[in-house]
């Protein structure tokens, strides 16, 4: 009988399909992450989902509907933990946290997101947003504040290839004319300008683009890559799967960038790695994991969103249909991360 039981157990073990192999984590692949959402269950009311005058939970300010529904960015054991697992499964090693100043809603959630990221071996860099009153000096102070408050976390990103310095992307950096104060933190942090104008990057430690639409026509990328290599700067071109903000910004005139079943995302990855555009960059930054308002998300979108609101889905992405299409962009990211 014991022999029979062992034989049955062995047969059962052999019949269990192996777990899907996860790609190695790429610390050089960064994805922009937005922690600005709230809902009644956690925050006490909806936050951000109602952009464009919509009424959650069925109507939200986005053209795609999250597979998790209108979640809360402070739900660390639920939505945030699931986000970190998805990012890990895609092989992306670094998320770039949207930060809106000291004492902001996002600042208050940062420690929880860092803890969730640490559980999956992920790292967190920082996206310094244009909060009211932001200046070059306040940005210097912000860098030091963030390092002082969060730098001890095991998830705090530092780049060993560039002096073990943390990374700070500065969104809409052209709003400030003189960035000379950055010289004070350049030895201790990599601060990236959002621009393709090389005359605007003095005092910065790197360059990124963010804009998915601009990535369709990467004019000057080779020159930027060559300039960065020659001057010890980080080049982190930004790519993404598409763009649409019609529900979030009713009446807007921003062009829509169709996903084309995944062809847009593939083309942008190929563009970022193309020798004609400067070849392999230091980092690739992805716009975005979950900027739902602009329809640039890799995060799974529901294959059966609430009816009557005109939501799009990922149906047909890379040949997938139904629920299998929901993770299509994350899975394709794993393919490109491996190539990168």
Secondary structure, 3 states (H helix, E strand, C coil): CHHHHHHHHHHHHHHCCCCCCCCCCEEEEEEEECCCCECCCCCCCCECCCCCCCCCCCCCCCCECECCCCCCCCCHHHHHHHHHHHHHHCCEEEEEEEECCCCCHHHHHHHHHHHHHHHCCCEEEEEECCCCCCCHHHHHHHHHHHHHHHCCCCCECCEHHHCCEEEEEECCHHHCCCCHHHHHCCCCEEEEEECCCHHHCCCCCEEECCCCCHHHCCCCHHHHHHHHHHHCCEEECEECCCECCCCCCCCCCCCCECCHHHHHHHHHHHHHHCHHHCCCCCCEEECCCCCHHHCCCCCCECCCCCCCCCCECCCCHHHCCHHHHCCHHHHHHHHHHHHC
